[in-house]
């Protein structure tokens, strides 16, 4: 019986250093994780499976995600679970404020799942969270990253009334690709939201998109 020649194994090329992420070894990652678990807070870092959350948590920072961890939309770029959301938690704004205080954040980013099941899209919950964070952390810069609220004037105005320093609403992609990757959202609607925020927020509120 003929013997097969030995298989020559090719060495795998090593990834460049800038592409390789090292898992954290400091205690700060565990402290951040434990704090979020203690206060029962959701983060876009974890719920959206962000590949950079190891680095951010190791530096003692995170992006809070309010309104639960179930989204009413199913955008193709996002890993957050799509399902019928639970009721809003009335004490969540206070928990976000407490986490901001304990983490010593000078700049806090607050985002949310889309809550199309609510009449205001969760705008009042944003407002209450901003107000709670500011009461406990008056020197912290507050940035909100909101859904489009279906372009409801009342919802946009409710968030603006709380005077976040930065109002962010992401276009996510170009007009041509929007129908393929954004659930329910439209390019023009998002532009309309940003236009209203810019016009109504004044010079004291910075408007941004990504």
C-alpha positions in Angstrom: 0.0 0.0 0.0 1.6 3.3 -1.1 2.4 5.8 1.7 1.1 9.3 1.2 3.7 12.0 1.3 3.7 14.2 4.5 1.4 17.2 4.2 3.4 20.4 4.3 1.8 22.8 6.7 2.0 26.5 5.8 2.6 28.9 8.5 -0.2 31.4 9.0 0.7 35.0 8.4 0.8 37.1 11.6 -1.6 40.0 11.9 0.0 43.4 12.2 0.3 44.9 15.7 -2.2 47.7 14.9 -4.9 45.1 14.1 -4.4 42.8 17.1 -6.4 43.6 20.2 -5.0 42.4 23.5 -7.4 41.4 26.2 -7.2 43.7 29.3 -5.2 42.6 32.3 -5.9 45.5 34.6 -8.4 45.6 37.4 -10.2 48.5 35.8 -12.1 46.4 33.3 -13.5 44.2 36.1 -14.4 47.3 38.1 -16.3 48.7 35.2 -18.1 45.5 34.5 -19.0 44.9 38.2 -20.4 48.5 38.5 -22.6 48.1 35.5 -23.8 44.8 36.8 -24.5 46.2 40.2 -26.5 49.1 38.9 -28.2 46.8 36.3 -27.3 49.1 33.4 -27.2 48.3 29.7 -24.4 49.6 27.4 -24.2 49.7 23.7 -20.7 48.4 24.2 -22.0 45.0 25.3 -25.5 44.8 23.7 -24.3 45.8 20.3 -21.2 43.6 20.6 -18.7 46.5 20.1 -15.3 45.1 19.4 -13.7 48.0 21.3 -15.5 47.5 24.6 -12.6 45.7 26.2 -10.5 48.8 25.7 -13.1 51.3 26.8 -14.1 49.4 30.0 -10.4 49.0 30.8 -10.2 52.8 30.7 -13.2 53.1 33.0 -15.7 54.4 30.4 -18.8 53.1 28.7 -21.7 54.3 26.5 -24.9 53.9 28.5 -27.9 52.5 26.6 -31.3 53.4 28.2 -34.8 52.2 27.5 -33.8 48.5 27.9 -31.8 46.2 25.6 -34.6 45.2 23.2 -35.1 47.4 20.1 -38.2 47.7 18.0 -36.1 48.0 14.8 -33.8 45.5 13.1 -31.1 47.5 11.4 -28.6 45.4 9.5 -25.5 47.1 11.0 -26.5 46.6 14.6 -26.4 43.5 16.9 -28.8 44.7 19.5 -31.7 42.3 20.0 -34.9 43.0 18.1 -37.9 42.1 20.3 -40.9 43.6 22.1 -39.4 45.8 24.7 -40.2 45.7 28.4 -41.7 48.7 30.2 -39.3 51.5 31.0 -37.6 51.4 34.4 -38.4 54.6 36.3 -35.2 54.5 38.3 -32.9 54.0 35.3 -32.1 57.7 35.0 -30.9 57.7 38.6 -28.8 54.6 38.0 -27.1 56.2 35.0 -26.4 59.3 37.0 -24.9 57.2 39.8 -22.7 55.3 37.4 -21.5 58.5 35.9 -20.6 59.8 39.4 -18.7 56.6 40.4 -16.8 56.4 37.2 -15.8 60.0 37.4 -16.8 60.7 33.8 -16.1 64.2 32.5 -18.0 63.3 29.3 -20.9 60.9 29.2 -22.6 59.4 26.2 -26.2 58.2 26.5 -27.9 56.3 23.7 -31.0 54.2 23.6 -32.7 51.5 21.7 -35.5 52.6 19.3 -38.8 52.6 21.2 -41.4 52.8 18.5 -43.8 51.2 20.9 -44.0 54.4 23.0 -45.9 57.5 21.9 -42.9 59.8 22.3 -40.3 57.2 21.2 -38.7 57.3 24.6 -37.9 61.1 24.5 -39.2 61.8 28.0 -36.9 59.0 29.3 -34.0 60.7 27.6 -35.0 64.0 29.2 -35.3 62.5 32.7 -31.9 60.8 32.3 -30.1 64.0 31.2 -31.7 65.9 34.2 -30.7 63.2 36.6 -27.1 63.0 35.4 -26.8 66.8 35.5 -28.1 67.0 39.1 -25.5 64.5 40.3 -22.7 65.5 38.0 -23.1 69.2 37.2 -19.7 69.5 35.5 -20.0 66.5 33.2 -20.5 67.1 29.5 -23.6 65.2 28.4 -23.9 63.8 24.9 -27.0 62.0 23.7 -27.2 59.7 20.7 -30.9 59.4 19.8 -33.0 57.5 17.4 -35.1 59.5 14.9 -38.2 59.6 17.1 -40.1 59.3 13.8 -39.3 63.0 13.4 -41.9 64.0 16.0 -41.5 67.6 17.0 -42.6 67.0 20.5 -40.1 64.3 21.1 -37.2 66.3 19.7 -38.2 69.3 21.7 -38.4 67.2 24.9 -34.8 66.2 24.6 -33.7 69.7 23.7 -35.5 71.1 26.7 -33.1 69.2 29.0 -30.2 71.0 27.3 -27.6 68.3 26.6 -24.3 69.8 25.5 -24.2 67.6 22.4 -27.2 66.1 20.4 -26.1 63.3 18.1 -28.2 61.4 15.6 -26.4 59.1 13.2 -27.2 58.9 9.5 -25.2 55.6 9.6 -24.7 55.4 5.8 -25.3 57.1 2.5 -28.7 57.6 1.0 -28.4 54.8 -1.6 -27.7 52.2 1.1 -30.1 53.4 3.7 -33.1 51.2 2.7 -30.9 48.1 2.8 -29.3 48.6 6.2 -31.6 50.9 8.3 -34.9 49.5 9.6 -37.8 51.9 9.2 -35.5 54.9 9.2 -35.1 57.1 6.1 -32.2 59.3 5.0 -34.4 62.4 4.6 -36.1 61.9 8.0 -32.7 61.8 9.7 -31.7 64.9 7.9 -34.9 66.5 9.1 -34.2 65.6 12.7 -30.7 67.1 12.5 -32.0 70.2 10.8 -34.6 70.8 13.6 -32.0 70.1 16.4 -29.6 72.6 14.8 -32.3 75.3 14.4 -33.9 74.9 17.8 -30.9 74.0 19.9 -29.1 77.3 19.5 -25.4 77.8 19.8 -25.2 76.1 23.2 -26.1 72.7 21.9 -23.7 71.1 19.4 -25.3 69.0 16.7 -23.4 66.0 15.2 -23.9 62.9 13.2 -22.0 59.8 12.2 
